[in-house]
Amino acid sequence: MPNLGFDIGGTNLRVLRLNDDGSSSALQQQQHPNEPEAIISIVVKLARTLIRETTESIKTIGVGCAGHVLPTGVIKSSPNLPNFIRSEEHTSELQSQGTISYAVFCL
């Protein structure tokens, strides 16, 4: 099963799909306004696009960004994303979008 990987920077985010055979989709990049709701919306939109492009179920969605994360997964601080301070809330938002059953914010 393929995996999606997101890299959220201070002004843009990047994503690709990594397939079981080691191949990947083209790297996609999009600017964001550094607001959690807007970033989640962009992540969901891009995830849905990459999910539609494959006939297989997505195994995992990983989301990473710079910062200090507690072992519980809570973002303690992020120099690039000062408004992201409780990652489990954003993970729940991402999961609530319907097609995504499991997502991990790994910082």
C-alpha positions as CSV (number, residue, x, y, z in Angstrom):
1,M,0.0,0.0,0.0
2,P,1.3,3.5,-0.8
3,N,2.1,6.2,1.7
4,L,1.7,9.9,1.5
5,G,4.4,12.2,2.9
6,F,3.9,15.9,3.6
7,D,6.6,18.4,4.6
8,I,5.2,21.6,6.0
9,G,7.5,24.6,5.9
10,G,6.9,28.1,7.0
11,T,5.5,29.4,3.7
12,N,4.8,26.3,1.6
13,L,4.2,22.6,1.8
14,R,5.3,19.6,-0.3
15,V,3.8,16.2,-0.8
16,L,4.4,13.0,-2.7
17,R,3.0,9.5,-2.8
18,L,5.6,6.7,-2.2
19,N,4.5,3.4,-3.9
20,D,5.3,-0.1,-2.7
21,D,7.7,-0.6,-5.6
22,G,9.8,2.4,-4.6
23,S,8.5,4.7,-7.2
24,S,6.8,8.0,-6.3
25,S,4.4,10.5,-7.7
26,A,5.7,13.9,-8.8
27,L,6.6,16.1,-5.9
28,Q,3.8,18.7,-5.5
29,Q,4.4,22.1,-3.8
30,Q,2.0,24.8,-2.7
31,Q,2.3,28.0,-0.8
32,H,0.2,28.4,2.4
33,P,-0.7,31.4,4.6
34,N,0.7,29.9,7.8
35,E,-2.7,29.4,9.4
36,P,-3.6,25.9,10.7
37,E,-7.1,25.8,9.1
38,A,-5.7,26.8,5.7
39,I,-2.8,24.3,6.0
40,I,-5.2,21.5,6.9
41,S,-7.4,22.4,4.0
42,I,-4.4,22.3,1.6
43,V,-3.2,19.0,3.0
44,V,-6.7,17.4,2.6
45,K,-7.0,18.7,-1.0
46,L,-3.6,17.4,-2.0
47,A,-4.1,14.1,-0.2
48,R,-7.4,13.6,-2.0
49,T,-5.8,14.3,-5.3
50,L,-3.0,11.8,-4.7
51,I,-5.5,9.2,-3.4
52,R,-7.6,9.5,-6.5
53,E,-4.6,8.8,-8.7
54,T,-4.0,5.3,-7.3
55,T,-6.3,2.3,-7.2
56,E,-4.7,1.1,-3.9
57,S,-5.6,2.2,-0.4
58,I,-3.3,4.6,1.3
59,K,-1.5,3.0,4.2
60,T,-0.2,6.0,6.1
61,I,-0.1,9.8,5.8
62,G,2.9,11.3,7.5
63,V,3.1,15.1,8.1
64,G,6.4,16.6,9.3
65,C,7.6,20.1,10.1
66,A,10.4,21.6,12.1
67,G,9.9,21.9,15.8
68,H,9.9,20.3,19.2
69,V,7.3,17.5,19.7
70,L,6.5,15.7,22.9
71,P,6.4,11.9,22.9
72,T,2.6,12.1,23.0
73,G,2.7,13.8,19.6
74,V,1.8,17.3,20.8
75,I,3.7,20.1,19.1
76,K,5.5,22.0,21.9
77,S,6.9,24.7,19.5
78,S,7.6,25.2,15.9
79,P,9.7,28.1,14.6
80,N,8.1,28.0,11.2
81,L,4.5,27.4,12.4
82,P,3.9,29.3,15.6
83,N,0.1,28.8,15.3
84,F,0.4,25.0,15.4
85,I,0.6,24.1,19.1
86,R,-1.6,21.0,19.5
87,S,-1.0,18.5,16.8
88,E,-3.6,16.0,18.0
89,E,-6.3,18.6,17.2
90,H,-5.0,19.0,13.7
91,T,-4.7,15.3,13.2
92,S,-8.3,14.9,14.2
93,E,-9.3,17.6,11.7
94,L,-7.4,15.8,9.0
95,Q,-9.0,12.4,9.9
96,S,-12.5,14.0,10.0
97,Q,-12.3,14.9,6.3
98,G,-13.6,11.5,5.4
99,T,-11.2,9.6,3.2
100,I,-8.3,9.7,5.6
101,S,-8.5,7.1,8.4
102,Y,-5.0,7.5,9.9
103,A,-2.6,10.4,9.9
104,V,0.4,11.1,12.0
105,F,1.9,14.5,12.6
106,C,5.6,13.6,13.2
107,L,7.8,16.5,14.0
